[in-house]
């Protein structure tokens, strides 16, 4: 899709092509005609920046903020923390919405394996200093901490 703006009066109105693109993207996104990814690509911004601009410029009600966050999370466009911030809720409050909104944690096997490897590495590092004596080494060894 190519958009050409040829209106010579934009400058007289104090607008730029970027302003017009942003307004189009915000309007099409809020009407459901564009996804978050499409709208943010239109203005060449990160999705979170686009959403924060939308929230700042449109001043939506708490219910609209919540719906926007839930739908963006459901589509896999936001993390839990980002969605909670958009909804104006704490991380825990947003997680409580999962059952109510029929949401599932966006967490795949690859992320789980990465988190598990990080946890093992941190555990090894944390316990390596405390496994210095012979007695402590005997306790640490079965857990792979020594």
Rosetta blueprint (number, residue, H / E / L):
1 X L
2 X L
3 X L
4 X L
5 X L
6 X L
7 X L
8 X L
9 X L
10 X L
11 X L
12 X L
13 X L
14 X L
15 X L
16 X L
17 X H
18 X H
19 X H
20 X H
21 X H
22 X H
23 X H
24 X H
25 X H
26 X H
27 X H
28 X H
29 X H
30 X H
31 X L
32 X L
33 X L
34 X L
35 X L
36 X H
37 X H
38 X H
39 X H
40 X H
41 X H
42 X H
43 X L
44 X L
45 X L
46 X L
47 X H
48 X H
49 X H
50 X H
51 X H
52 X H
53 X H
54 X H
55 X H
56 X H
57 X H
58 X H
59 X L
60 X L
61 X L
62 X H
63 X H
64 X H
65 X H
66 X H
67 X H
68 X H
69 X H
70 X H
71 X H
72 X H
73 X H
74 X H
75 X L
76 X L
77 X L
78 X L
79 X L
80 X H
81 X H
82 X H
83 X H
84 X H
85 X H
86 X H
87 X H
88 X L
89 X L
90 X L
91 X H
92 X H
93 X H
94 X H
95 X H
96 X H
97 X H
98 X H
99 X H
100 X H
101 X H
102 X L
103 X L
104 X L
105 X L
106 X L
107 X L
108 X L
109 X H
110 X H
111 X H
112 X H
113 X H
114 X H
115 X H
116 X H
117 X H
118 X H
119 X H
120 X H
121 X H
122 X H
123 X H
124 X H
125 X H
126 X H
127 X H
128 X H
129 X L
130 X L
131 X L
132 X L
133 X L
134 X H
135 X H
136 X H
137 X H
138 X H
139 X H
140 X H
141 X H
142 X L
143 X L
144 X L
145 X L
146 X L
